[in-house]
């Protein structure tokens, strides 16, 4: 970008103005794969987890260690029952909690298997290491420094 906030149209203009040139990041032989079928489900689960109230609800269920009646969940939050029910429905639809209706009350519990699967997926992203031959060691290095 030049001093006026515009991107030079070509490399020659960039050289004339003395602007550092950054090359496009190359990935070598690593090519992006099509989204896996389970990617949409994982994205929905991560969206469900991306809310402080829902995280607090999961913590409450985890601390209790078993089933918790919705009436007890409502007591722990300074929110109305419809809002609590909405958050629990999002968690249920994402498969992170299970619900069982008993009379007029619904009892919720953690779906440990799904939570572990989400955690493993995220940890898998964090621990993925590309091999040296799959990436260019000079990724996003200013072009003038490569000479």
N, CA, C and O of each residue as an XYZ file, in Angstrom:
588
protein
N       0.839     -1.152      0.000
C       0.000      0.000      0.000
C       0.901      1.236      0.000
O       1.916      1.266      0.696
N       0.535      2.244     -0.771
C       1.334      3.457     -0.781
C       0.852      4.388      0.332
O      -0.063      4.039      1.078
N       1.448      5.542      0.445
C       1.120      6.500      1.498
C      -0.318      6.985      1.455
O      -0.832      7.482      2.457
N      -0.973      6.851      0.315
C      -2.362      7.305      0.201
C      -3.345      6.172      0.443
O      -4.543      6.355      0.224
N      -2.884      5.010      0.887
C      -3.759      3.912      1.208
C      -4.208      3.096      0.015
O      -5.162      2.326      0.126
N      -3.539      3.243     -1.137
C      -3.925      2.423     -2.286
C      -2.822      1.423     -2.576
O      -1.651      1.664     -2.284
N      -3.204      0.325     -3.140
C      -2.268     -0.740     -3.482
C      -1.716     -0.450     -4.868
O      -2.487     -0.208     -5.798
N      -0.382     -0.471     -5.027
C       0.192     -0.243     -6.359
C      -0.334     -1.275     -7.346
O      -0.551     -2.438     -7.005
N      -0.533     -0.814     -8.587
C      -1.128     -1.686     -9.599
C      -0.167     -2.739    -10.121
O      -0.606     -3.808    -10.547
N       1.123     -2.470    -10.101
C       2.046     -3.473    -10.613
C       3.374     -3.398     -9.863
O       3.636     -2.458     -9.113
N       4.191     -4.400    -10.085
C       5.461     -4.506     -9.381
C       6.410     -3.351     -9.721
O       7.135     -2.882     -8.843
N       6.422     -2.888    -10.962
C       7.312     -1.780    -11.352
C       6.965     -0.518    -10.578
O       7.855      0.192    -10.112
N       5.672     -0.238    -10.440
C       5.263      0.934     -9.665
C       5.707      0.785     -8.221
O       6.109      1.763     -7.591
N       5.641     -0.408     -7.701
C       6.064     -0.687     -6.333
C       7.555     -0.414     -6.177
O       7.964      0.207     -5.196
N       8.381     -0.868     -7.129
C       9.831     -0.638     -7.078
C      10.143      0.855     -7.120
O      10.977      1.338     -6.354
N       9.471      1.590     -8.020
C       9.729      3.028     -8.146
C       9.439      3.758     -6.843
O      10.164      4.684     -6.480
N       8.407      3.361     -6.148
C       8.003      4.062     -4.930
C       8.755      3.548     -3.700
O       8.598      4.102     -2.612
N       9.562      2.510     -3.853
C      10.355      1.989     -2.737
C       9.525      1.276     -1.687
O       9.904      1.232     -0.516
N       8.417      0.727     -2.088
C       7.552      0.024     -1.152
C       8.018     -1.422     -1.065
O       8.283     -2.051     -2.089
N       8.122     -1.958      0.166
C       8.509     -3.355      0.345
C       7.498     -4.261     -0.309
O       6.293     -4.051     -0.173
N       7.965     -5.255     -1.010
C       7.077     -6.176     -1.714
C       7.008     -7.472     -0.928
O       8.034     -8.072     -0.608
N       5.812     -7.892     -0.623
C       5.613     -9.163      0.036
C       5.025    -10.120     -0.979
O       4.032     -9.821     -1.643
N       5.649    -11.256     -1.085
C       5.130    -12.228     -2.042
C       3.938    -12.945     -1.424
O       3.745    -12.949     -0.208
N       3.173    -13.529     -2.274
C       2.041    -14.325     -1.817
C       2.596    -15.555     -1.090
O       3.618    -16.115     -1.487
N       1.927    -15.951     -0.052
C       2.356    -17.162      0.661
C       2.152    -18.369     -0.240
O       1.085    -18.549     -0.828
N       3.172    -19.179     -0.340
C       3.044    -20.391     -1.137
C       2.994    -21.579     -0.197
O       3.638    -21.575      0.852
N       2.257    -22.562     -0.558
C       2.111    -23.733      0.284
C       2.801    -24.954     -0.286
O       2.610    -26.070      0.198
N       3.596    -24.743     -1.306
C       4.275    -25.884     -1.897
C       3.280    -26.904     -2.391
O       2.330    -26.570     -3.099
N       3.503    -28.171     -2.010
C       2.608    -29.232     -2.460
C       1.348    -29.354     -1.602
O       0.422    -30.082     -1.959
N       1.314    -28.651     -0.483
C       0.127    -28.740      0.372
C      -1.022    -28.002     -0.309
O      -0.915    -26.812     -0.608
N      -2.091    -28.697     -0.543
C      -3.243    -28.071     -1.177
C      -4.433    -28.178     -0.249
O      -4.599    -29.181      0.445
N      -5.269    -27.140     -0.235
C      -6.431    -27.205      0.650
C      -7.388    -28.293      0.186
O      -7.611    -28.482     -1.010
N      -7.935    -28.988      1.140
C      -8.890    -30.038      0.798
C     -10.298    -29.476      0.901
O     -10.529    -28.447      1.536
N     -11.211    -30.154      0.279
C     -12.620    -29.757      0.380
C     -13.057    -29.946      1.826
O     -12.553    -30.832      2.517
N     -13.991    -29.117      2.287
C     -14.459    -29.276      3.668
C     -14.994    -30.688      3.905
O     -15.748    -31.230      3.097
N     -14.589    -31.257      5.013
C     -15.074    -32.577      5.385
C     -16.544    -32.473      5.769
O     -16.982    -31.418      6.228
N     -17.307    -33.529      5.593
C     -18.731    -33.486      5.952
C     -18.950    -33.111      7.417
O     -19.929    -32.442      7.749
N     -18.049    -33.538      8.284
C     -18.217    -33.245      9.709
C     -17.802    -31.824     10.075
O     -17.999    -31.395     11.212
N     -17.231    -31.095      9.127
C     -16.796    -29.718      9.410
C     -17.969    -28.813      9.770
O     -17.840    -27.959     10.648
N     -19.102    -28.983      9.112
C     -20.271    -28.147      9.413
C     -20.773    -28.408     10.828
O     -21.132    -27.476     11.548
N     -20.796    -29.669     11.218
C     -21.244    -30.010     12.570
C     -20.279    -29.447     13.608
O     -20.708    -28.914     14.632
N     -18.982    -29.563     13.347
C     -17.989    -29.020     14.265
C     -18.129    -27.505     14.362
O     -18.034    -26.945     15.454
N     -18.351    -26.840     13.240
C     -18.529    -25.387     13.247
C     -19.742    -25.003     14.094
O     -19.681    -24.035     14.852
N     -20.832    -25.742     13.976
C     -22.022    -25.468     14.790
C     -21.730    -25.663     16.272
O     -22.192    -24.888     17.110
N     -20.966    -26.696     16.589
C     -20.624    -26.937     17.991
C     -19.726    -25.832     18.533
O     -19.889    -25.401     19.675
N     -18.787    -25.377     17.723
C     -17.906    -24.290     18.170
C     -18.691    -22.992     18.339
O     -18.415    -22.214     19.252
N     -19.666    -22.758     17.466
C     -20.532    -21.575     17.625
C     -21.308    -21.663     18.935
O     -21.452    -20.670     19.647
N     -21.806    -22.859     19.248
C     -22.545    -23.037     20.495
C     -21.652    -22.772     21.704
O     -22.111    -22.247     22.718
N     -20.393    -23.132     21.594
C     -19.450    -22.926     22.698
C     -18.973    -21.477     22.808
O     -18.413    -21.082     23.831
N     -19.193    -20.695     21.768
C     -18.663    -19.328     21.712
C     -19.592    -18.322     22.394
O     -19.765    -17.206     21.905
N     -20.175    -18.707     23.494
C     -21.061    -17.817     24.239
C     -20.776    -18.001     25.726
O     -20.797    -19.128     26.221
N     -20.513    -16.919     26.439
C     -20.170    -17.053     27.866
C     -21.256    -17.721     28.706
O     -20.944    -18.492     29.613
N     -22.517    -17.439     28.418
C     -23.596    -18.051     29.190
C     -23.640    -19.552     28.954
O     -23.793    -20.327     29.899
N     -23.505    -19.966     27.699
C     -23.540    -21.397     27.403
C     -22.328    -22.111     28.008
O     -22.445    -23.240     28.483
N     -21.176    -21.458     27.991
C     -20.000    -22.063     28.639
C     -20.245    -22.223     30.135
O     -19.888    -23.246     30.719
N     -20.851    -21.216     30.752
C     -21.151    -21.299     32.184
C     -22.151    -22.425     32.461
O     -22.055    -23.107     33.481
N     -23.107    -22.614     31.553
C     -24.058    -23.718     31.713
C     -23.349    -25.066     31.638
O     -23.640    -25.971     32.419
N     -22.426    -25.192     30.701
C     -21.662    -26.439     30.597
C     -20.825    -26.668     31.851
O     -20.713    -27.798     32.327
N     -20.238    -25.600     32.387
C     -19.463    -25.722     33.629
C     -20.346    -26.177     34.774
O     -19.945    -27.023     35.574
N     -21.553    -25.618     34.857
C     -22.489    -26.020     35.899
C     -22.832    -27.501     35.781
O     -22.832    -28.226     36.776
N     -23.120    -27.941     34.574
C     -23.424    -29.360     34.361
C     -22.221    -30.239     34.692
O     -22.373    -31.315     35.271
N     -21.033    -29.782     34.327
C     -19.818    -30.557     34.608
C     -19.563    -30.653     36.113
O     -19.202    -31.718     36.616
N     -19.751    -29.543     36.831
C     -19.547    -29.557     38.284
C     -20.540    -30.485     38.973
O     -20.196    -31.167     39.938
N     -21.766    -30.506     38.474
C     -22.785    -31.354     39.092
C     -22.490    -32.823     38.822
O     -22.715    -33.673     39.683
N     -21.993    -33.119     37.644
C     -21.577    -34.482     37.323
C     -22.682    -35.409     36.877
O     -22.410    -36.566     36.556
N     -23.890    -34.959     36.846
C     -24.994    -35.819     36.406
C     -26.055    -34.968     35.742
O     -25.755    -33.977     35.076
N     -27.289    -35.367     35.933
C     -28.393    -34.615     35.354
C     -28.775    -33.456     36.262
O     -28.736    -33.565     37.488
N     -29.147    -32.342     35.636
C     -29.562    -31.153     36.377
C     -30.900    -30.706     35.815
O     -31.065    -30.579     34.601
N     -31.850    -30.470     36.702
C     -33.169    -29.995     36.296
C     -33.053    -28.549     35.814
O     -32.297    -27.756     36.375
N     -33.802    -28.224     34.781
C     -33.772    -26.873     34.241
C     -34.141    -25.850     35.324
O     -33.656    -24.719     35.291
N     -34.983    -26.233     36.270
C     -35.354    -25.301     37.349
C     -34.126    -24.907     38.169
O     -34.028    -23.772     38.634
N     -33.196    -25.837     38.346
C     -31.960    -25.535     39.079
C     -30.997    -24.711     38.230
O     -30.255    -23.887     38.765
N     -30.999    -24.919     36.934
C     -30.138    -24.140     36.042
C     -30.585    -22.685     36.052
O     -29.754    -21.780     36.116
N     -31.897    -22.457     35.988
C     -32.440    -21.093     35.981
C     -31.999    -20.335     37.226
O     -31.703    -19.142     37.149
N     -31.952    -21.013     38.379
C     -31.565    -20.376     39.648
C     -30.149    -19.818     39.617
O     -29.850    -18.870     40.342
N     -29.274    -20.385     38.797
C     -27.866    -19.989     38.778
C     -27.566    -18.805     37.866
O     -26.443    -18.301     37.862
N     -28.541    -18.359     37.104
C     -28.290    -17.287     36.133
C     -29.270    -16.143     36.340
O     -30.424    -16.352     36.716
N     -28.800    -14.952     36.091
C     -29.637    -13.764     36.199
C     -30.299    -13.496     34.847
O     -30.203    -12.401     34.294
N     -30.972    -14.523     34.333
C     -31.634    -14.454     33.035
C     -33.022    -15.054     33.179
O     -33.276    -15.846     34.086
N     -33.910    -14.673     32.286
C     -35.246    -15.231     32.307
C     -35.263    -16.675     31.822
O     -34.350    -17.122     31.129
N     -36.312    -17.392     32.196
C     -36.441    -18.791     31.803
C     -36.446    -18.973     30.291
O     -35.846    -19.933     29.809
N     -37.102    -18.089     29.503
C     -37.049    -18.277     28.046
C     -35.623    -18.162     27.483
O     -35.265    -18.881     26.551
N     -34.823    -17.268     28.043
C     -33.435    -17.114     27.582
C     -32.613    -18.343     27.941
O     -31.815    -18.824     27.138
N     -32.815    -18.848     29.157
C     -32.125    -20.070     29.584
C     -32.505    -21.223     28.658
O     -31.644    -21.985     28.219
N     -33.791    -21.343     28.366
C     -34.259    -22.420     27.487
C     -33.654    -22.294     26.094
O     -33.311    -23.298     25.470
N     -33.525    -21.070     25.610
C     -32.905    -20.862     24.287
C     -31.463    -21.368     24.290
O     -31.061    -22.110     23.395
N     -30.682    -20.962     25.305
C     -29.277    -21.377     25.375
C     -29.154    -22.900     25.479
O     -28.293    -23.507     24.843
N     -30.016    -23.501     26.280
C     -29.978    -24.960     26.412
C     -30.373    -25.643     25.112
O     -29.835    -26.698     24.774
N     -31.314    -25.045     24.379
C     -31.712    -25.618     23.081
C     -30.549    -25.560     22.091
O     -30.348    -26.502     21.324
N     -29.780    -24.465     22.099
C     -28.620    -24.356     21.211
C     -27.604    -25.445     21.550
O     -27.061    -26.096     20.657
N     -27.353    -25.638     22.838
C     -26.416    -26.681     23.264
C     -26.933    -28.074     22.904
O     -26.159    -28.943     22.501
N     -28.234    -28.281     23.049
C     -28.823    -29.579     22.714
C     -28.749    -29.842     21.214
O     -28.388    -30.941     20.793
N     -29.090    -28.835     20.403
C     -29.035    -28.997     18.945
C     -27.617    -29.256     18.456
O     -27.415    -29.945     17.457
N     -26.627    -28.697     19.167
C     -25.232    -28.927     18.808
C     -24.741    -30.285     19.302
O     -23.620    -30.691     18.994
N     -25.572    -30.983     20.061
C     -25.200    -32.307     20.553
C     -24.305    -32.277     21.778
O     -23.741    -33.305     22.153
N     -24.162    -31.113     22.412
C     -23.247    -30.992     23.544
C     -23.896    -31.356     24.870
O     -23.205    -31.683     25.834
N     -25.217    -31.301     24.919
C     -25.945    -31.733     26.107
C     -27.087    -32.641     25.673
O     -27.550    -32.593     24.533
N     -27.522    -33.466     26.610
C     -28.680    -34.326     26.398
C     -29.793    -33.825     27.300
O     -29.541    -33.272     28.370
N     -31.019    -34.023     26.862
C     -32.175    -33.585     27.643
C     -33.167    -34.721     27.765
O     -33.395    -35.479     26.822
N     -33.752    -34.823     28.949
C     -34.778    -35.839     29.184
C     -35.923    -35.187     29.942
O     -35.730    -34.645     31.031
N     -37.103    -35.242     29.366
C     -38.270    -34.638     30.006
C     -38.844    -35.610     31.035
O     -39.059    -36.789     30.753
N     -39.086    -35.082     32.236
C     -39.699    -35.849     33.324
C     -40.848    -35.013     33.881
O     -40.637    -34.068     34.641
N     -42.028    -35.367     33.500
C     -43.192    -34.581     33.911
C     -43.136    -33.219     33.235
O     -43.061    -33.125     32.010
N     -43.172    -32.157     34.050
C     -43.129    -30.807     33.478
C     -41.702    -30.274     33.372
O     -41.479    -29.232     32.755
N     -40.739    -30.968     33.959
C     -39.364    -30.492     33.984
C     -38.487    -31.258     33.005
O     -38.727    -32.425     32.698
N     -37.454    -30.554     32.523
C     -36.464    -31.178     31.647
C     -35.154    -31.254     32.420
O     -34.738    -30.279     33.047
N     -34.516    -32.395     32.375
C     -33.225    -32.596     33.033
C     -32.140    -32.663     31.970
O     -32.279    -33.364     30.967
N     -31.057    -31.925     32.202
C     -29.957    -31.827     31.238
C     -28.703    -32.483     31.793
O     -28.456    -32.472     32.999
N     -27.923    -33.051     30.891
C     -26.620    -33.616     31.255
C     -25.654    -33.387     30.100
O     -26.059    -33.212     28.951
N     -24.375    -33.392     30.435
C     -23.346    -33.222     29.403
C     -23.295    -34.440     28.499
O     -23.501    -35.572     28.939
N     -23.019    -34.190     27.238
C     -22.745    -35.280     26.304
C     -21.213    -35.355     26.228
O     -20.586    -34.745     25.362
N     -20.639    -36.113     27.149
C     -19.178    -36.176     27.280
C     -18.497    -36.615     25.990
O     -17.438    -36.099     25.633
N     -19.104    -37.565     25.296
C     -18.493    -38.081     24.068
C     -18.340    -36.965     23.023
O     -17.288    -36.842     22.395
N     -19.383    -36.162     22.840
C     -19.315    -35.068     21.855
C     -18.348    -33.979     22.289
O     -17.605    -33.443     21.466
N     -18.350    -33.650     23.570
C     -17.405    -32.630     24.056
C     -15.961    -33.088     23.857
O     -15.100    -32.284     23.501
N     -15.697    -34.356     24.083
C     -14.349    -34.888     23.869
C     -13.991    -34.878     22.393
O     -12.841    -34.622     22.037
N     -14.975    -35.159     21.515
C     -14.724    -35.133     20.079
C     -14.397    -33.715     19.607
O     -13.499    -33.524     18.786
N     -15.129    -32.719     20.128
C     -14.848    -31.321     19.773
C     -13.456    -30.941     20.260
O     -12.676    -30.336     19.523
N     -13.151    -31.295     21.496
C     -11.832    -30.977     22.057
C     -10.727    -31.644     21.240
O      -9.700    -31.021     20.973
N     -10.921    -32.890     20.844
C      -9.909    -33.599     20.051
C      -9.732    -32.939     18.685
O      -8.612    -32.852     18.181
N     -10.817    -32.479     18.090
C     -10.720    -31.809     16.787
C      -9.915    -30.523     16.895
O      -9.067    -30.244     16.047
N     -10.177    -29.743     17.930
C      -9.440    -28.494     18.122
C      -7.979    -28.773     18.438
O      -7.094    -28.099     17.912
N      -7.717    -29.754     19.289
C      -6.334    -30.116     19.601
C      -5.610    -30.633     18.360
O      -4.415    -30.395     18.187
N      -6.333    -31.335     17.508
C      -5.742    -31.819     16.258
C      -5.288    -30.673     15.376
O      -4.245    -30.761     14.728
N      -6.070    -29.587     15.346
C      -5.658    -28.409     14.574
C      -4.405    -27.787     15.170
O      -3.491    -27.391     14.447
N      -4.371    -27.705     16.485
C      -3.241    -27.068     17.153
C      -1.963    -27.882     17.028
O      -0.869    -27.318     17.018
N      -2.087    -29.193     16.931
C      -0.892    -30.029     16.896
C      -0.468    -30.417     15.484
O       0.559    -31.072     15.308
N      -1.242    -30.023     14.480
C      -0.877    -30.361     13.100
C       0.414    -29.652     12.717
O       0.546    -28.443     12.907
N       1.339    -30.387     12.193
C       2.628    -29.839     11.777
C       2.877    -30.219     10.321
O       2.940    -31.403      9.988
N       3.018    -29.220      9.455
C       3.334    -29.562      8.066
C       4.781    -30.019      7.964
O       5.638    -29.592      8.738
N       5.035    -30.876      7.016
C       6.403    -31.327      6.816
C       7.191    -30.235      6.107
O       6.608    -29.391      5.426
N       8.489    -30.246      6.259
C       9.351    -29.220      5.681
C       9.230    -29.163      4.169
O       9.346    -28.088      3.580
N       8.999    -30.301      3.531
C       8.912    -30.286      2.071
C       7.569    -29.769      1.572
O       7.427    -29.454      0.390
N       6.579    -29.680      2.465
C       5.266    -29.193      2.044
C       5.146    -27.675      2.064
O       4.235    -27.127      1.443
N       6.031    -26.990      2.754
C       5.925    -25.533      2.806
C       7.233    -24.885      2.400
O       8.302    -25.483      2.517
N       7.138    -23.683      1.932
C       8.298    -22.886      1.573
C       8.778    -22.206      2.857
O       8.006    -21.509      3.516
N      10.021    -22.403      3.206
C      10.568    -21.820      4.428
C      10.476    -20.294      4.432
O      10.575    -19.662      5.484
N      10.288    -19.717      3.268
C      10.288    -18.262      3.166
C       8.871    -17.697      3.108
O       8.667    -16.638      2.515
N       7.898    -18.362      3.700
C       6.513    -17.919      3.626
C       6.374    -16.461      4.052
O       6.831    -16.063      5.123
N       5.748    -15.695      3.210
C       5.417    -14.304      3.492
C       6.617    -13.455      3.898
O       6.462    -12.466      4.615
N       7.782    -13.824      3.457
C       8.974    -13.053      3.739
C       9.038    -11.921      2.717
O       8.758    -12.145      1.539
N       9.407    -10.690      3.148
C       9.519     -9.609      2.167
C      10.429    -10.017      1.022
O      11.497    -10.587      1.248
N      10.016     -9.729     -0.198
C      10.776    -10.146     -1.372
C      12.168     -9.541     -1.376
O      13.108    -10.190     -1.836
N      12.340     -8.296     -0.868
C      13.656     -7.661     -0.906
C      14.638     -8.371      0.026
O      15.848     -8.238     -0.155
N      14.149     -9.122      1.022
C      15.051     -9.828      1.940
C      15.519    -11.159      1.368
O      16.441    -11.763      1.916
N      14.917    -11.632      0.288
C      15.282    -12.923     -0.281
C      16.444    -12.824     -1.267
O      16.962    -13.852     -1.704
N      16.850    -11.655     -1.611
C      17.910    -11.503     -2.634
C      19.256    -11.851     -2.122
O      20.237    -11.772     -2.862
